[in-house]
Amino acid sequence: MFFDKAGEHNTEATLKLALKKAEEKGIKNIVVASCEGDTAFKLLSLAENRFNIVCVTHHTGFREPGVNEMSEETRQKLIAQGVKVLTTTHLLAGVDRAIRNQFGGVYPAEIIAQTLRIFGQGIKVAVEIAVMALDAGLIPFGQEIISIGGTSSGADAAIVIQPAHSNHFFATEVKEIICMPRNKKQV
Ligand SMILES: Cc1cc2nc3c(=O)[nH]c(=O)nc-3n(C[C@H](O)[C@H](O)[C@H](O)COP(=O)(O)O)c2cc1C
């Protein structure tokens, strides 16, 4: 499925397409990006406890030092409903972003990120969070999973991916693109 424009208005369609693909392929593990929790809750309500859902948030301090965009109450609600919530350093930013912020320029992790953004923000995020979830031990190694990302908020891209650990990042294989926006700019 190719959406016309990027953005959170594609969230429900993206989640439904991702779940349909998971059922068709017998995939049990789904990784979703959700900063404040809205997208994770929407996925949860459609998925009805049939999947291992990993919700990856922004790292604490992404917008404001010491603060996470997901409230503690939301985090606990997701955990109580069986969602694994992962908050950690972003794979494709990390200390490379600190070098850019301090000295300027662009460094390998962010070059990889920018290259993946040729497919849109959501695809870049879906690849990134799949590897982060694997490194955290929250999804099994060597299996195809579904990963869902979006453009700033919500979801507009989903893929079937077999992630590799970050120390072998380039062994990651995107098996299928379930959906993505044709026009990448956020509307
Ligand atoms: C680790 C991580 C990295 C992200 N990187 C980007 C990015 O590079 N570009 C972008 O548009 N959105 C990015 N996002 C946002 C997600 O794609 C998604 O739209 C958002 O997490 C949904 O949050 P919500 O449920 O609060 O709306 C990122 C999210 C996470 C968790």
Ligand as a Chemical Component Dictionary entry (heavy atoms), coordinates in Angstrom:
data_LIG
# 
_chem_comp.id                   LIG 
_chem_comp.type                 NON-POLYMER 
_chem_comp.pdbx_formal_charge   0 
_chem_comp.three_letter_code    LIG 
# 
loop_
_chem_comp_atom.comp_id 
_chem_comp_atom.atom_id 
_chem_comp_atom.alt_atom_id 
_chem_comp_atom.type_symbol 
_chem_comp_atom.charge 
_chem_comp_atom.model_Cartn_x 
_chem_comp_atom.model_Cartn_y 
_chem_comp_atom.model_Cartn_z 
_chem_comp_atom.pdbx_ordinal 
LIG C1  C1  C 0 13.745 5.815  18.392 1  
LIG C2  C2  C 0 12.847 6.714  17.590 2  
LIG C3  C3  C 0 13.352 7.433  16.525 3  
LIG C4  C4  C 0 12.529 8.248  15.764 4  
LIG N1  N1  N 0 13.062 8.930  14.710 5  
LIG C5  C5  C 0 12.254 9.672  13.919 6  
LIG C6  C6  C 0 12.782 10.319 12.764 7  
LIG O1  O1  O 0 13.970 10.242 12.459 8  
LIG N2  N2  N 0 11.923 11.023 11.982 9  
LIG C7  C7  C 0 10.573 11.119 12.266 10 
LIG O2  O2  O 0 9.838  11.784 11.523 11 
LIG N3  N3  N 0 10.046 10.497 13.347 12 
LIG C8  C8  C 0 10.844 9.775  14.175 13 
LIG N4  N4  N 0 10.315 9.117  15.260 14 
LIG C9  C9  C 0 8.848  9.190  15.502 15 
LIG C10 C10 C 0 8.150  7.852  15.106 16 
LIG O3  O3  O 0 8.386  7.513  13.776 17 
LIG C11 C11 C 0 6.637  7.867  15.383 18 
LIG O4  O4  O 0 5.965  8.702  14.467 19 
LIG C12 C12 C 0 6.329  8.289  16.817 20 
LIG O5  O5  O 0 7.182  7.617  17.725 21 
LIG C13 C13 C 0 4.885  7.986  17.189 22 
LIG O6  O6  O 0 4.652  8.456  18.501 23 
LIG P1  P1  P 0 3.187  8.738  19.078 24 
LIG O7  O7  O 0 2.519  7.411  19.285 25 
LIG O8  O8  O 0 3.429  9.467  20.350 26 
LIG O9  O9  O 0 2.452  9.562  18.027 27 
LIG C14 C14 C 0 11.140 8.347  16.070 28 
LIG C15 C15 C 0 10.639 7.639  17.163 29 
LIG C16 C16 C 0 11.468 6.836  17.917 30 
LIG C17 C17 C 0 10.889 6.103  19.072 31 
# 
loop_
_chem_comp_bond.comp_id 
_chem_comp_bond.atom_id_1 
_chem_comp_bond.atom_id_2 
_chem_comp_bond.value_order 
_chem_comp_bond.pdbx_ordinal 
LIG C1  C2  SING 1  
LIG C2  C3  SING 2  
LIG C2  C16 DOUB 3  
LIG C3  C4  DOUB 4  
LIG C4  N1  SING 5  
LIG C4  C14 SING 6  
LIG N1  C5  DOUB 7  
LIG C5  C6  SING 8  
LIG C5  C8  SING 9  
LIG C6  O1  DOUB 10 
LIG C6  N2  SING 11 
LIG N2  C7  SING 12 
LIG C7  O2  DOUB 13 
LIG C7  N3  SING 14 
LIG N3  C8  DOUB 15 
LIG C8  N4  SING 16 
LIG N4  C9  SING 17 
LIG N4  C14 SING 18 
LIG C9  C10 SING 19 
LIG C10 O3  SING 20 
LIG C10 C11 SING 21 
LIG C11 O4  SING 22 
LIG C11 C12 SING 23 
LIG C12 O5  SING 24 
LIG C12 C13 SING 25 
LIG C13 O6  SING 26 
LIG O6  P1  SING 27 
LIG P1  O7  DOUB 28 
LIG P1  O8  SING 29 
LIG P1  O9  SING 30 
LIG C14 C15 DOUB 31 
LIG C15 C16 SING 32 
LIG C16 C17 SING 33 
# 
